[in-house]
Amino acid sequence: MNPSFYKSIYTQEENQGAVNKLSLFVKRHFVKVLVSSVVFILVFTSFLMMGTDASSQHVADATDQEQVVLVHSGDTLWAIAKRYSDSKHDIRYIIYRIQERNDLKTAEIKSGQKLVIPTL
């Protein structure tokens, strides 16, 4: 067989041009992909941090007139407020005061959590 019978359809120069084009494409888009990735990571981590219960605010210690209650499994704010209420105040008002005193955003409480019961 004659080796010159089989010829490549691409010449050496065309191959070099394709490599240069690919290299230029990667260089141009690498910066875009890198910047997009960094922005995505920053946004994602900020949403993760917003979703945590961690905050820099701590509930002040109970005064002599206030009581500290340890939440047990099955306890609700309604039951705790009813336990420490007097007949003068509405239970909803007591729940509001407990939430306000303990910086609770919702009525959700967890077992083992300590709540300060304010004076009424």
C-alpha positions as CSV (number, residue, x, y, z in Angstrom):
1,M,0.0,0.0,0.0
2,N,1.0,3.4,-0.8
3,P,1.2,5.6,2.4
4,S,0.3,8.7,0.5
5,F,-3.0,7.1,-0.4
6,Y,-4.5,7.8,3.0
7,K,-4.6,11.5,3.7
8,S,-6.0,13.4,6.5
9,I,-8.7,15.9,5.7
10,Y,-7.1,18.2,8.3
11,T,-3.8,19.8,7.8
12,Q,-1.5,20.6,10.7
13,E,-2.3,24.3,10.4
14,E,-6.0,23.7,10.7
15,N,-5.5,21.6,13.9
16,Q,-3.5,24.4,15.4
17,G,-6.2,26.9,14.6
18,A,-8.8,24.7,16.3
19,V,-6.6,24.3,19.4
20,N,-6.2,28.1,19.6
21,K,-9.9,28.7,19.2
22,L,-10.7,26.2,22.0
23,S,-8.0,27.7,24.2
24,L,-9.5,31.2,23.6
25,F,-13.0,29.9,24.3
26,V,-12.0,28.4,27.6
27,K,-10.1,31.5,28.7
28,R,-13.1,33.8,27.9
29,H,-15.7,31.6,29.7
30,F,-13.5,30.5,32.6
31,V,-13.8,34.0,34.2
32,K,-17.6,34.0,33.8
33,V,-18.0,30.5,35.3
34,L,-15.7,31.4,38.1
35,V,-17.5,34.6,39.0
36,S,-20.9,32.9,38.7
37,S,-19.8,30.1,41.0
38,V,-18.5,32.5,43.6
39,V,-21.8,34.5,43.5
40,F,-23.8,31.3,43.8
41,I,-21.8,30.1,46.8
42,L,-22.1,33.5,48.6
43,V,-25.9,33.6,48.0
44,F,-26.3,30.0,49.0
45,T,-24.4,30.4,52.3
46,S,-26.3,33.6,53.2
47,F,-29.6,31.7,52.8
48,L,-28.2,28.9,55.0
49,M,-27.2,31.4,57.7
50,M,-30.6,33.1,57.6
51,G,-32.3,29.7,58.1
52,T,-30.5,28.9,61.4
53,D,-31.9,29.6,64.8
54,A,-28.6,31.1,65.9
55,S,-28.7,34.7,66.8
56,S,-26.4,37.2,68.5
57,Q,-29.2,38.2,70.9
58,H,-29.3,36.4,74.2
59,V,-32.2,36.5,76.6
60,A,-31.4,38.4,79.7
61,D,-31.3,36.5,82.9
62,A,-34.4,36.2,85.0
63,T,-35.0,38.8,87.7
64,D,-36.1,37.9,91.2
65,Q,-39.7,38.4,90.3
66,E,-39.5,36.2,87.2
67,Q,-39.5,32.4,87.0
68,V,-37.5,30.1,84.8
69,V,-39.3,27.1,83.3
70,L,-37.7,24.1,81.6
71,V,-39.7,22.9,78.7
72,H,-40.6,19.2,78.7
73,S,-41.7,17.0,75.8
74,G,-45.3,17.8,74.9
75,D,-45.3,21.2,76.5
76,T,-46.9,24.1,74.6
77,L,-46.8,27.8,75.2
78,W,-50.5,27.7,75.8
79,A,-50.1,25.1,78.6
80,I,-47.2,26.9,80.2
81,A,-49.1,30.2,80.1
82,K,-52.1,28.6,81.5
83,R,-50.1,27.1,84.4
84,Y,-48.6,30.5,85.3
85,S,-51.6,32.7,84.7
86,D,-53.9,34.4,87.0
87,S,-57.5,34.9,86.3
88,K,-57.0,38.6,85.5
89,H,-55.2,38.2,82.2
90,D,-56.1,36.5,78.9
91,I,-54.0,33.4,78.1
92,R,-53.1,35.0,74.7
93,Y,-51.7,38.0,76.4
94,I,-49.5,35.9,78.7
95,I,-48.3,33.9,75.6
96,Y,-47.5,37.2,73.9
97,R,-45.5,38.3,77.0
98,I,-43.6,35.0,77.2
99,Q,-42.7,35.2,73.5
100,E,-41.6,38.8,73.9
101,R,-39.5,38.2,77.0
102,N,-37.7,35.2,75.4
103,D,-37.3,36.7,71.9
104,L,-39.4,33.9,70.3
105,K,-40.5,34.7,66.7
106,T,-43.1,31.9,66.8
107,A,-44.9,29.8,69.4
108,E,-42.6,26.8,68.7
109,I,-40.7,25.6,71.7
110,K,-38.4,22.7,72.1
111,S,-37.9,20.1,74.8
112,G,-35.0,21.2,77.1
113,Q,-35.4,24.9,76.3
114,K,-35.5,27.3,79.2
115,L,-38.2,30.0,79.2
116,V,-38.3,33.0,81.5
117,I,-41.9,33.7,82.7
118,P,-42.3,37.4,83.1
119,T,-44.2,39.0,85.9
120,L,-47.7,40.1,85.0
